[in-house]
Amino acid sequence: MRATDSYDYAVIRVVPRVEREEFINVGVIVSCEKTGFLQARIELDEARVLALDPRIDLDSLQRHLAAIPRICEGGAQAGPIGMLPKRARFHWLTAKRSAIIQTSPVHMGKCGDMEAVMEHLLDRMVRIK
């Protein structure tokens, strides 16, 4: 049996009209420093976003959301931020901002299977059942 590791996570939110403070959860970012795990998954429900703002530019939104997993992967294709250490990339992605794409506060957990954590968080925080 694998020992449990501490991990941090944040929920990725789309806030179509920042002044209204309404948001939809569209993904999660999970980081485990001990194992070197840093991953984000996005599941955008376009109909829900359009319900909050029918004028939103979905193409632009999708391009910006797609940058988050690329930054987690790192490397030159992720731009200058992708060259930072994993932990620094996680902190950059989860920094407070008042933009259309935001993250929740960072939360912590313990688990031995980060892939299972990703699925659990998506089921609990993003997916509509």
mmCIF file of the C-alpha atoms, coordinates in Angstrom:
data_MODEL
# 
_entry.id   MODEL 
# 
loop_
_atom_site.group_PDB 
_atom_site.id 
_atom_site.type_symbol 
_atom_site.label_atom_id 
_atom_site.label_alt_id 
_atom_site.label_comp_id 
_atom_site.label_asym_id 
_atom_site.label_entity_id 
_atom_site.label_seq_id 
_atom_site.pdbx_PDB_ins_code 
_atom_site.Cartn_x 
_atom_site.Cartn_y 
_atom_site.Cartn_z 
_atom_site.occupancy 
_atom_site.B_iso_or_equiv 
_atom_site.pdbx_formal_charge 
_atom_site.auth_seq_id 
_atom_site.auth_comp_id 
_atom_site.auth_asym_id 
_atom_site.auth_atom_id 
_atom_site.pdbx_PDB_model_num 
ATOM 1   C CA . MET A 1 1   ? 0.000   0.000  0.000   1.00 0.00 ? 1   MET A CA 1 
ATOM 2   C CA . ARG A 1 2   ? 1.330   3.396  -0.978  1.00 0.00 ? 2   ARG A CA 1 
ATOM 3   C CA . ALA A 1 3   ? 1.716   6.048  1.696   1.00 0.00 ? 3   ALA A CA 1 
ATOM 4   C CA . THR A 1 4   ? -0.437  9.114  1.364   1.00 0.00 ? 4   THR A CA 1 
ATOM 5   C CA . ASP A 1 5   ? 1.047   12.369 0.173   1.00 0.00 ? 5   ASP A CA 1 
ATOM 6   C CA . SER A 1 6   ? -0.112  15.917 0.809   1.00 0.00 ? 6   SER A CA 1 
ATOM 7   C CA . TYR A 1 7   ? -1.473  17.737 -2.207  1.00 0.00 ? 7   TYR A CA 1 
ATOM 8   C CA . ASP A 1 8   ? -2.894  21.156 -2.947  1.00 0.00 ? 8   ASP A CA 1 
ATOM 9   C CA . TYR A 1 9   ? -5.711  21.927 -5.309  1.00 0.00 ? 9   TYR A CA 1 
ATOM 10  C CA . ALA A 1 10  ? -7.745  24.820 -6.625  1.00 0.00 ? 10  ALA A CA 1 
ATOM 11  C CA . VAL A 1 11  ? -10.935 24.913 -8.649  1.00 0.00 ? 11  VAL A CA 1 
ATOM 12  C CA . ILE A 1 12  ? -10.778 26.814 -11.945 1.00 0.00 ? 12  ILE A CA 1 
ATOM 13  C CA . ARG A 1 13  ? -13.703 29.190 -12.398 1.00 0.00 ? 13  ARG A CA 1 
ATOM 14  C CA . VAL A 1 14  ? -15.106 31.196 -15.272 1.00 0.00 ? 14  VAL A CA 1 
ATOM 15  C CA . VAL A 1 15  ? -16.544 34.526 -14.154 1.00 0.00 ? 15  VAL A CA 1 
ATOM 16  C CA . PRO A 1 16  ? -18.138 35.903 -17.347 1.00 0.00 ? 16  PRO A CA 1 
ATOM 17  C CA . ARG A 1 17  ? -19.129 39.227 -15.786 1.00 0.00 ? 17  ARG A CA 1 
ATOM 18  C CA . VAL A 1 18  ? -16.683 39.955 -12.997 1.00 0.00 ? 18  VAL A CA 1 
ATOM 19  C CA . GLU A 1 19  ? -18.788 42.780 -11.593 1.00 0.00 ? 19  GLU A CA 1 
ATOM 20  C CA . ARG A 1 20  ? -21.628 40.311 -10.913 1.00 0.00 ? 20  ARG A CA 1 
ATOM 21  C CA . GLU A 1 21  ? -19.342 37.784 -9.181  1.00 0.00 ? 21  GLU A CA 1 
ATOM 22  C CA . GLU A 1 22  ? -21.247 34.841 -10.705 1.00 0.00 ? 22  GLU A CA 1 
ATOM 23  C CA . PHE A 1 23  ? -19.065 31.917 -11.687 1.00 0.00 ? 23  PHE A CA 1 
ATOM 24  C CA . ILE A 1 24  ? -19.073 28.387 -13.055 1.00 0.00 ? 24  ILE A CA 1 
ATOM 25  C CA . ASN A 1 25  ? -16.504 25.787 -12.037 1.00 0.00 ? 25  ASN A CA 1 
ATOM 26  C CA . VAL A 1 26  ? -14.770 24.506 -15.180 1.00 0.00 ? 26  VAL A CA 1 
ATOM 27  C CA . GLY A 1 27  ? -11.765 22.536 -13.963 1.00 0.00 ? 27  GLY A CA 1 
ATOM 28  C CA . VAL A 1 28  ? -9.213  21.772 -11.275 1.00 0.00 ? 28  VAL A CA 1 
ATOM 29  C CA . ILE A 1 29  ? -5.478  22.149 -10.724 1.00 0.00 ? 29  ILE A CA 1 
ATOM 30  C CA . VAL A 1 30  ? -3.758  19.595 -8.469  1.00 0.00 ? 30  VAL A CA 1 
ATOM 31  C CA . SER A 1 31  ? -0.185  19.811 -7.199  1.00 0.00 ? 31  SER A CA 1 
ATOM 32  C CA . CYS A 1 32  ? 1.783   17.309 -5.106  1.00 0.00 ? 32  CYS A CA 1 
ATOM 33  C CA . GLU A 1 33  ? 5.235   18.678 -4.399  1.00 0.00 ? 33  GLU A CA 1 
ATOM 34  C CA . LYS A 1 34  ? 6.599   15.382 -3.032  1.00 0.00 ? 34  LYS A CA 1 
ATOM 35  C CA . THR A 1 35  ? 5.755   13.386 -6.162  1.00 0.00 ? 35  THR A CA 1 
ATOM 36  C CA . GLY A 1 36  ? 6.286   16.224 -8.634  1.00 0.00 ? 36  GLY A CA 1 
ATOM 37  C CA . PHE A 1 37  ? 2.660   16.033 -9.784  1.00 0.00 ? 37  PHE A CA 1 
ATOM 38  C CA . LEU A 1 38  ? 1.168   19.149 -11.369 1.00 0.00 ? 38  LEU A CA 1 
ATOM 39  C CA . GLN A 1 39  ? -1.838  18.775 -13.594 1.00 0.00 ? 39  GLN A CA 1 
ATOM 40  C CA . ALA A 1 40  ? -4.962  20.658 -14.619 1.00 0.00 ? 40  ALA A CA 1 
ATOM 41  C CA . ARG A 1 41  ? -8.067  19.400 -16.336 1.00 0.00 ? 41  ARG A CA 1 
ATOM 42  C CA . ILE A 1 42  ? -10.700 21.590 -17.926 1.00 0.00 ? 42  ILE A CA 1 
ATOM 43  C CA . GLU A 1 43  ? -14.299 20.573 -18.664 1.00 0.00 ? 43  GLU A CA 1 
ATOM 44  C CA . LEU A 1 44  ? -16.062 23.631 -20.030 1.00 0.00 ? 44  LEU A CA 1 
ATOM 45  C CA . ASP A 1 45  ? -19.852 23.458 -20.145 1.00 0.00 ? 45  ASP A CA 1 
ATOM 46  C CA . GLU A 1 46  ? -20.500 26.089 -22.790 1.00 0.00 ? 46  GLU A CA 1 
ATOM 47  C CA . ALA A 1 47  ? -24.267 26.167 -22.226 1.00 0.00 ? 47  ALA A CA 1 
ATOM 48  C CA . ARG A 1 48  ? -23.797 27.036 -18.556 1.00 0.00 ? 48  ARG A CA 1 
ATOM 49  C CA . VAL A 1 49  ? -21.329 29.814 -19.373 1.00 0.00 ? 49  VAL A CA 1 
ATOM 50  C CA . LEU A 1 50  ? -23.637 31.212 -22.044 1.00 0.00 ? 50  LEU A CA 1 
ATOM 51  C CA . ALA A 1 51  ? -26.496 31.205 -19.531 1.00 0.00 ? 51  ALA A CA 1 
ATOM 52  C CA . LEU A 1 52  ? -24.529 33.727 -17.456 1.00 0.00 ? 52  LEU A CA 1 
ATOM 53  C CA . ASP A 1 53  ? -23.339 35.783 -20.421 1.00 0.00 ? 53  ASP A CA 1 
ATOM 54  C CA . PRO A 1 54  ? -24.703 35.036 -23.902 1.00 0.00 ? 54  PRO A CA 1 
ATOM 55  C CA . ARG A 1 55  ? -22.196 37.516 -25.406 1.00 0.00 ? 55  ARG A CA 1 
ATOM 56  C CA . ILE A 1 56  ? -19.029 35.817 -24.120 1.00 0.00 ? 56  ILE A CA 1 
ATOM 57  C CA . ASP A 1 57  ? -16.376 34.978 -26.718 1.00 0.00 ? 57  ASP A CA 1 
ATOM 58  C CA . LEU A 1 58  ? -16.206 31.186 -26.304 1.00 0.00 ? 58  LEU A CA 1 
ATOM 59  C CA . ASP A 1 59  ? -13.284 30.763 -28.716 1.00 0.00 ? 59  ASP A CA 1 
ATOM 60  C CA . SER A 1 60  ? -11.150 33.193 -26.758 1.00 0.00 ? 60  SER A CA 1 
ATOM 61  C CA . LEU A 1 61  ? -12.226 31.643 -23.458 1.00 0.00 ? 61  LEU A CA 1 
ATOM 62  C CA . GLN A 1 62  ? -11.308 28.142 -24.655 1.00 0.00 ? 62  GLN A CA 1 
ATOM 63  C CA . ARG A 1 63  ? -7.868  29.321 -25.847 1.00 0.00 ? 63  ARG A CA 1 
ATOM 64  C CA . HIS A 1 64  ? -7.148  30.934 -22.485 1.00 0.00 ? 64  HIS A CA 1 
ATOM 65  C CA . LEU A 1 65  ? -8.370  27.898 -20.539 1.00 0.00 ? 65  LEU A CA 1 
ATOM 66  C CA . ALA A 1 66  ? -6.205  25.605 -22.692 1.00 0.00 ? 66  ALA A CA 1 
ATOM 67  C CA . ALA A 1 67  ? -3.133  27.518 -21.502 1.00 0.00 ? 67  ALA A CA 1 
ATOM 68  C CA . ILE A 1 68  ? -3.621  26.245 -17.939 1.00 0.00 ? 68  ILE A CA 1 
ATOM 69  C CA . PRO A 1 69  ? -2.851  22.549 -18.628 1.00 0.00 ? 69  PRO A CA 1 
ATOM 70  C CA . ARG A 1 70  ? 0.040   23.640 -20.906 1.00 0.00 ? 70  ARG A CA 1 
ATOM 71  C CA . ILE A 1 71  ? 1.526   25.692 -18.078 1.00 0.00 ? 71  ILE A CA 1 
ATOM 72  C CA . CYS A 1 72  ? 1.172   22.711 -15.742 1.00 0.00 ? 72  CYS A CA 1 
ATOM 73  C CA . GLU A 1 73  ? 3.047   20.529 -18.267 1.00 0.00 ? 73  GLU A CA 1 
ATOM 74  C CA . GLY A 1 74  ? 5.763   23.148 -18.489 1.00 0.00 ? 74  GLY A CA 1 
ATOM 75  C CA . GLY A 1 75  ? 8.396   23.698 -21.133 1.00 0.00 ? 75  GLY A CA 1 
ATOM 76  C CA . ALA A 1 76  ? 8.941   26.298 -23.825 1.00 0.00 ? 76  ALA A CA 1 
ATOM 77  C CA . GLN A 1 77  ? 5.498   25.709 -25.414 1.00 0.00 ? 77  GLN A CA 1 
ATOM 78  C CA . ALA A 1 78  ? 3.981   27.168 -22.223 1.00 0.00 ? 78  ALA A CA 1 
ATOM 79  C CA . GLY A 1 79  ? 5.906   30.430 -22.526 1.00 0.00 ? 79  GLY A CA 1 
ATOM 80  C CA . PRO A 1 80  ? 8.057   32.012 -19.809 1.00 0.00 ? 80  PRO A CA 1 
ATOM 81  C CA . ILE A 1 81  ? 5.793   30.758 -16.991 1.00 0.00 ? 81  ILE A CA 1 
ATOM 82  C CA . GLY A 1 82  ? 6.252   27.202 -18.276 1.00 0.00 ? 82  GLY A CA 1 
ATOM 83  C CA . MET A 1 83  ? 9.972   27.466 -17.559 1.00 0.00 ? 83  MET A CA 1 
ATOM 84  C CA . LEU A 1 84  ? 9.436   28.047 -13.835 1.00 0.00 ? 84  LEU A CA 1 
ATOM 85  C CA . PRO A 1 85  ? 9.652   25.161 -11.323 1.00 0.00 ? 85  PRO A CA 1 
ATOM 86  C CA . LYS A 1 86  ? 6.384   23.236 -10.866 1.00 0.00 ? 86  LYS A CA 1 
ATOM 87  C CA . ARG A 1 87  ? 5.595   24.715 -7.485  1.00 0.00 ? 87  ARG A CA 1 
ATOM 88  C CA . ALA A 1 88  ? 6.090   28.253 -8.802  1.00 0.00 ? 88  ALA A CA 1 
ATOM 89  C CA . ARG A 1 89  ? 3.796   27.487 -11.756 1.00 0.00 ? 89  ARG A CA 1 
ATOM 90  C CA . PHE A 1 90  ? 1.101   26.235 -9.355  1.00 0.00 ? 90  PHE A CA 1 
ATOM 91  C CA . HIS A 1 91  ? 1.356   29.412 -7.286  1.00 0.00 ? 91  HIS A CA 1 
ATOM 92  C CA . TRP A 1 92  ? 1.282   31.594 -10.413 1.00 0.00 ? 92  TRP A CA 1 
ATOM 93  C CA . LEU A 1 93  ? -1.834  29.798 -11.703 1.00 0.00 ? 93  LEU A CA 1 
ATOM 94  C CA . THR A 1 94  ? -3.648  30.085 -8.368  1.00 0.00 ? 94  THR A CA 1 
ATOM 95  C CA . ALA A 1 95  ? -2.750  33.718 -7.632  1.00 0.00 ? 95  ALA A CA 1 
ATOM 96  C CA . LYS A 1 96  ? -5.724  35.986 -6.935  1.00 0.00 ? 96  LYS A CA 1 
ATOM 97  C CA . ARG A 1 97  ? -6.934  37.902 -9.958  1.00 0.00 ? 97  ARG A CA 1 
ATOM 98  C CA . SER A 1 98  ? -10.008 39.800 -11.028 1.00 0.00 ? 98  SER A CA 1 
ATOM 99  C CA . ALA A 1 99  ? -10.350 38.413 -14.531 1.00 0.00 ? 99  ALA A CA 1 
ATOM 100 C CA . ILE A 1 100 ? -12.784 36.178 -16.370 1.00 0.00 ? 100 ILE A CA 1 
ATOM 101 C CA . ILE A 1 101 ? -10.708 33.107 -15.415 1.00 0.00 ? 101 ILE A CA 1 
ATOM 102 C CA . GLN A 1 102 ? -10.050 32.766 -11.685 1.00 0.00 ? 102 GLN A CA 1 
ATOM 103 C CA . THR A 1 103 ? -9.292  30.024 -9.178  1.00 0.00 ? 103 THR A CA 1 
ATOM 104 C CA . SER A 1 104 ? -10.750 29.209 -5.806  1.00 0.00 ? 104 SER A CA 1 
ATOM 105 C CA . PRO A 1 105 ? -8.599  29.516 -2.720  1.00 0.00 ? 105 PRO A CA 1 
ATOM 106 C CA . VAL A 1 106 ? -6.036  26.714 -2.487  1.00 0.00 ? 106 VAL A CA 1 
ATOM 107 C CA . HIS A 1 107 ? -7.143  23.702 -0.453  1.00 0.00 ? 107 HIS A CA 1 
ATOM 108 C CA . MET A 1 108 ? -5.142  20.756 0.844   1.00 0.00 ? 108 MET A CA 1 
ATOM 109 C CA . GLY A 1 109 ? -5.676  17.017 1.057   1.00 0.00 ? 109 GLY A CA 1 
ATOM 110 C CA . LYS A 1 110 ? -3.864  13.701 1.481   1.00 0.00 ? 110 LYS A CA 1 
ATOM 111 C CA . CYS A 1 111 ? -3.922  10.861 -1.000  1.00 0.00 ? 111 CYS A CA 1 
ATOM 112 C CA . GLY A 1 112 ? -1.728  8.222  -2.634  1.00 0.00 ? 112 GLY A CA 1 
ATOM 113 C CA . ASP A 1 113 ? -3.333  8.349  -6.095  1.00 0.00 ? 113 ASP A CA 1 
ATOM 114 C CA . MET A 1 114 ? -3.336  11.786 -7.714  1.00 0.00 ? 114 MET A CA 1 
ATOM 115 C CA . GLU A 1 115 ? -5.252  10.581 -10.790 1.00 0.00 ? 115 GLU A CA 1 
ATOM 116 C CA . ALA A 1 116 ? -8.071  9.446  -8.495  1.00 0.00 ? 116 ALA A CA 1 
ATOM 117 C CA . VAL A 1 117 ? -7.965  12.829 -6.760  1.00 0.00 ? 117 VAL A CA 1 
ATOM 118 C CA . MET A 1 118 ? -8.389  14.589 -10.116 1.00 0.00 ? 118 MET A CA 1 
ATOM 119 C CA . GLU A 1 119 ? -11.435 12.501 -11.006 1.00 0.00 ? 119 GLU A CA 1 
ATOM 120 C CA . HIS A 1 120 ? -12.951 12.936 -7.538  1.00 0.00 ? 120 HIS A CA 1 
ATOM 121 C CA . LEU A 1 121 ? -12.536 16.715 -7.637  1.00 0.00 ? 121 LEU A CA 1 
ATOM 122 C CA . LEU A 1 122 ? -13.971 16.974 -11.151 1.00 0.00 ? 122 LEU A CA 1 
ATOM 123 C CA . ASP A 1 123 ? -16.971 14.849 -10.095 1.00 0.00 ? 123 ASP A CA 1 
ATOM 124 C CA . ARG A 1 124 ? -17.537 16.828 -6.924  1.00 0.00 ? 124 ARG A CA 1 
ATOM 125 C CA . MET A 1 125 ? -16.726 20.374 -8.040  1.00 0.00 ? 125 MET A CA 1 
ATOM 126 C CA . VAL A 1 126 ? -17.204 20.629 -11.818 1.00 0.00 ? 126 VAL A CA 1 
ATOM 127 C CA . ARG A 1 127 ? -19.422 17.956 -13.343 1.00 0.00 ? 127 ARG A CA 1 
ATOM 128 C CA . ILE A 1 128 ? -23.202 18.209 -13.133 1.00 0.00 ? 128 ILE A CA 1 
ATOM 129 C CA . LYS A 1 129 ? -24.883 14.913 -12.293 1.00 0.00 ? 129 LYS A CA 1 
# 
